[in-house]
Amino acid sequence: MKNNDFIFLVLVFTMFFASCNTKKQESNNNDSPTIETAYFGEKPPGLVPKLFEPEIVSPEGLFEGGKFSPDMKEFYFTRMSGDYKERTFFVIRYENNQWGNESETDIRWPEFSTDGNIMYIEKEYKVRTETGWSEPKSLGEFLKEQAHGLSVSSNGTFYFPFFKKSDNGHGNLGYSRLINGKHEKPVKLNAEINTGEYIGHPYIAPDESYLMWDVERKDGHGLADIYISFRHEDGTWLTPINMGSVINTELQESSPFVTPDGKYLFYTRGEWKTKKDGSRYYVGKRYWVDAQIIENLRPKK
């Protein structure tokens, strides 16, 4: 065998093994969490809500709540109390078929587009790039009066509470559609939805077939309760439904959302407590329940 032939064969084999290693690495990076690992090994709930407080994100019970990215490979969460006198934000990532170590982050309460390529943070957004997330950019004037919470449907329609001077602090849920690349002026939802006090934290289903939010109402179970309204085929919203005593208690229930895989409803249950100096502070924990509880409330055709 000539030297040139030998060198050629060496190059071929080198390229072949390099290709195999690359594909293997890509395969490992593309592996998604299984149902056993997606929720940090926690046993999924049935139709009775359970406290969600896995040890990996909640050492000593410091976990408040968090949210998954659409591919279920990132979990953004907060801790407070104990060593964390102020609310601290973290992210933990699923890599090489396991959850890694958490790290502190400046990303606060993110929302995502359905495809996971856009991250919404309050009134700004970031775009996913080959090297991570872009610098934040403004979403525009349509969110100028946004209050507590934001949710985005799969077609880019934003749902959020906003304030007007005429509301006297009451707040309203509304939406802004994406039309020709721009978001329209916020449109207030109907009076049946916008009844009560402290309206906030909406969650819109990706297909906009239902809307959940929290609010204090006279027909509630105590403090804020979670309500749901289903959308009729003609586009109108049906009379809101209190999600019942399985979800709502005399405490404060808020901030509902359904996981990206559509399997579970997460929400916060908590209460306000008073310090010795008379100031108040909120203590809340995340609960989860099978998302079938939503379908059980959906009106039959």
C-alpha distance (Angstrom), angle and dihedral (degrees) to the residues before:
residue distance angle dihedral
M1 . . .
K2 3.77 . .
N3 3.77 120.4 .
N4 3.81 91.5 -116.0
D5 3.81 91.0 53.8
F6 3.79 91.2 49.2
I7 3.81 92.4 49.8
F8 3.81 89.6 48.6
L9 3.82 92.2 53.0
V10 3.80 91.3 48.0
L11 3.80 90.0 52.8
V12 3.81 91.8 47.9
F13 3.82 93.0 51.7
T14 3.80 91.7 43.9
M15 3.79 91.3 53.0
F16 3.81 90.9 45.0
F17 3.81 94.7 53.5
A18 3.79 91.8 42.1
S19 3.80 88.6 53.3
C20 3.82 91.1 49.7
N21 3.79 91.8 50.3
T22 3.81 91.4 47.8
K23 3.79 92.0 50.6
K24 3.79 91.0 46.5
Q25 3.82 90.7 50.7
E26 3.80 91.5 46.9
S27 3.80 89.4 49.2
N28 3.79 90.9 52.1
N29 3.79 92.0 47.5
N30 3.81 91.7 48.5
D31 3.81 95.3 49.6
S32 3.78 109.4 114.6
P33 3.80 124.1 -147.0
T34 3.79 115.2 -90.4
I35 3.79 120.8 -129.8
E36 3.81 87.4 -96.8
T37 3.81 93.7 55.1
A38 3.81 103.1 28.0
Y39 3.79 92.3 81.2
F40 3.80 96.2 40.0
G41 3.79 93.3 -95.7
E42 3.81 94.8 -57.9
K43 3.81 116.5 148.2
P44 3.83 107.2 -111.8
P45 3.80 117.4 -115.8
G46 3.78 128.4 -121.3
L47 3.79 124.0 -144.7
V48 3.81 92.3 -48.4
P49 3.84 113.1 79.9
K50 3.80 118.6 -115.3
L51 3.78 131.5 -162.2
F52 3.81 110.4 -100.7
E53 3.78 107.6 -146.9
P54 3.83 111.8 133.8
E55 3.78 114.3 -172.3
I56 3.81 94.2 -124.7
V57 3.82 92.3 65.4
S58 3.79 98.7 24.0
P59 3.79 112.4 49.5
E60 3.80 108.2 173.3
G61 3.80 89.9 3.0
L62 3.81 95.4 -73.4
F63 3.82 96.0 134.7
E64 3.82 116.2 113.3
G65 3.78 104.6 176.2
G66 3.77 144.9 -58.2
K67 3.77 148.5 -172.8
F68 3.80 135.9 -126.9
S69 3.79 125.7 -129.0
P70 3.84 113.0 -118.1
D71 3.82 93.0 -98.6
M72 3.85 89.5 51.1
K73 3.83 90.0 -126.3
E74 3.81 97.3 110.5
F75 3.78 129.3 49.7
Y76 3.80 119.3 -167.9
F77 3.81 113.2 -162.9
T78 3.80 146.3 156.9
R79 3.78 137.6 -130.0
M80 3.77 129.7 -165.3
S81 3.82 137.0 173.9
G82 3.78 126.4 32.7
D83 3.80 107.9 50.9
Y84 3.81 89.3 -5.3
K85 3.80 106.3 74.9
E86 3.79 88.8 170.6
R87 3.80 125.7 41.8
T88 3.82 107.6 -86.0
F89 3.80 125.5 -160.6
F90 3.81 125.3 -139.7
V91 3.78 141.8 176.3
I92 3.80 127.5 -155.4
R93 3.82 122.7 -170.2
Y94 3.79 135.6 -152.9
E95 3.81 107.9 -129.7
N96 3.80 133.9 156.9
N97 3.81 90.6 8.4
Q98 3.79 95.5 -56.1
W99 3.78 143.1 73.5
G100 3.79 112.2 -96.6
N101 3.78 130.6 -152.4
E102 3.78 119.7 -61.1
S103 3.78 121.0 -114.6
E104 3.78 131.8 -165.1
T105 3.79 115.5 -101.9
D106 3.78 138.9 -172.9
I107 3.82 90.2 -137.1
R108 3.80 107.8 111.3
W109 3.83 122.4 -161.1
P110 3.81 98.2 -30.1
E111 3.79 127.0 -159.8
F112 3.80 122.4 -161.0
S113 3.76 140.6 -149.1
T114 3.81 112.3 -113.1
D115 3.82 92.3 -103.9
G116 3.82 91.4 48.9
N117 3.80 94.4 -123.7
I118 3.81 96.1 113.0
M119 3.79 127.3 52.6
Y120 3.81 118.8 -160.8
I121 3.80 118.0 -155.3
E122 3.80 113.5 -179.6
K123 3.82 104.7 -63.4
E124 3.81 96.5 -11.1
Y125 3.79 138.3 67.7
K126 3.79 139.6 -154.1
V127 3.80 129.1 -154.0
R128 3.80 122.6 -138.8
T129 3.81 112.9 -116.1
E130 3.80 134.6 179.6
T131 3.81 89.7 -92.2
G132 3.80 99.6 40.5
W133 3.80 133.3 -81.2
S134 3.80 124.4 -11.3
E135 3.77 124.3 -123.3
P136 3.83 112.8 -77.3
K137 3.78 118.9 -89.9
S138 3.79 130.0 -166.7
L139 3.80 117.5 -98.7
G140 3.79 91.3 -148.9
E141 3.77 143.6 -111.6
F142 3.81 95.5 -54.3
L143 3.84 89.0 80.7
K144 3.80 94.1 48.7
E145 3.83 93.4 113.4
Q146 3.81 97.2 34.4
A147 3.80 114.9 144.3
H148 3.82 130.5 -175.3
G149 3.79 114.6 -14.0
L150 3.78 143.0 3.5
S151 3.80 134.8 -147.7
V152 3.80 130.3 179.7
S153 3.81 127.8 -155.3
S154 3.79 123.3 -140.7
N155 3.82 91.9 -97.6
G156 3.81 93.2 53.8
T157 3.80 100.4 -99.5
F158 3.82 111.6 148.1
Y159 3.82 121.4 -142.5
F160 3.79 117.6 -166.9
P161 3.81 143.7 138.4
F162 3.77 116.7 -101.8
F163 3.78 136.9 179.9
K164 3.76 131.6 -129.1
K165 3.79 126.5 -172.3
S166 3.80 89.3 -117.0
D167 3.83 91.0 57.9
N168 3.82 94.5 69.1
G169 3.79 90.1 -139.6
H170 3.81 92.8 -51.6
G171 3.80 95.1 120.1
N172 3.77 129.4 -153.5
L173 3.77 137.7 -135.4
G174 3.76 114.4 -122.5
Y175 3.77 143.3 154.5
S176 3.77 140.7 -132.7
R177 3.80 120.5 -153.7
L178 3.77 124.5 -147.4
I179 3.80 106.6 -119.8
N180 3.80 121.9 177.3
G181 3.78 90.6 -19.1
K182 3.82 95.6 -49.9
H183 3.77 132.7 92.0
E184 3.77 117.2 -120.1
K185 3.80 125.4 -129.6
P186 3.85 109.6 -76.5
V187 3.80 114.7 -86.3
K188 3.80 117.4 -150.0
L189 3.79 117.3 -127.5
N190 3.80 120.6 -126.7
A191 3.80 125.8 -68.1
E192 3.81 93.4 -107.6
I193 3.80 90.0 62.7
N194 3.80 93.7 39.6
T195 3.81 95.9 57.6
G196 3.79 122.1 118.8
E197 3.79 137.4 27.2
Y198 3.79 133.9 -63.9
I199 3.80 94.6 18.8
G200 3.79 110.3 -171.1
H201 3.80 154.6 124.1
P202 3.81 101.5 54.5
Y203 3.79 123.4 -167.9
I204 3.80 118.2 -160.3
A205 3.80 119.8 -162.4
P206 3.83 111.2 -117.8
D207 3.83 89.7 -112.8
E208 3.84 91.5 41.8
S209 3.81 91.0 -121.0
Y210 3.81 92.2 133.0
L211 3.80 141.3 12.1
M212 3.81 128.2 -151.0
W213 3.80 127.9 -169.2
D214 3.81 141.9 152.0
V215 3.78 126.2 -109.0
E216 3.80 142.4 151.1
R217 3.81 110.7 -112.8
K218 3.78 135.3 168.4
D219 3.81 90.9 -116.8
G220 3.83 91.9 52.3
H221 3.79 130.1 110.2
G222 3.78 97.8 -114.7
L223 3.77 127.8 -55.9
A224 3.81 119.5 3.3
D225 3.81 115.8 -16.7
I226 3.79 131.9 -166.1
Y227 3.80 116.4 -110.2
I228 3.78 132.1 -173.1
S229 3.79 133.7 -156.5
F230 3.79 123.5 -168.8
R231 3.77 122.3 -146.4
H232 3.78 119.5 -122.1
E233 3.79 120.6 -133.6
D234 3.82 89.2 -107.1
G235 3.83 90.2 59.4
T236 3.81 97.7 -104.2
W237 3.79 121.9 127.8
L238 3.81 118.4 -118.1
T239 3.81 124.5 -132.7
P240 3.82 109.4 -69.0
I241 3.80 117.8 -104.7
N242 3.79 125.5 -147.6
M243 3.81 103.0 -128.6
G244 3.78 90.7 -128.6
S245 3.77 140.4 -120.3
V246 3.81 93.7 -57.8
I247 3.82 88.5 67.2
N248 3.80 103.3 21.6
T249 3.81 126.0 57.6
E250 3.80 138.6 164.2
L251 3.81 85.9 -78.4
Q252 3.80 125.4 76.1
E253 3.81 117.0 -79.4
S254 3.79 116.9 -170.2
S255 3.80 150.0 140.5
P256 3.83 101.7 49.3
F257 3.79 122.3 -171.9
V258 3.80 137.9 159.4
T259 3.80 119.2 -127.6
P260 3.83 117.3 -108.0
D261 3.81 91.0 -107.3
G262 3.82 88.8 57.4
K263 3.81 92.9 -125.1
Y264 3.81 106.1 110.3
L265 3.78 141.4 35.3
F266 3.80 113.5 -140.8
Y267 3.81 124.3 -166.7
T268 3.80 141.1 156.8
R269 3.80 125.5 -107.6
G270 3.77 117.9 -170.7
E271 3.76 150.0 126.1
W272 3.77 142.4 -132.7
K273 3.79 117.7 -106.9
T274 3.80 131.6 -168.1
K275 3.79 126.4 -128.6
K276 3.80 124.4 -144.8
D277 3.81 89.9 -99.4
G278 3.81 90.3 57.4
S279 3.80 96.6 -107.6
R280 3.78 118.4 131.4
Y281 3.78 130.2 -132.0
Y282 3.79 133.9 -176.9
V283 3.80 125.9 -123.2
G284 3.79 115.0 -168.9
K285 3.80 137.0 167.8
R286 3.79 132.7 -163.1
Y287 3.79 120.4 -111.8
W288 3.79 129.1 -173.9
V289 3.79 135.4 -161.1
D290 3.80 137.2 174.5
A291 3.82 109.7 -77.9
Q292 3.82 88.1 -131.4
I293 3.79 84.2 87.0
I294 3.81 86.9 74.2
E295 3.81 93.1 50.4
N296 3.80 89.9 50.3
L297 3.81 88.0 61.6
R298 3.80 95.6 45.5
P299 3.83 111.2 110.8
K300 3.78 114.3 -108.6
K301 3.79 115.7 -116.6
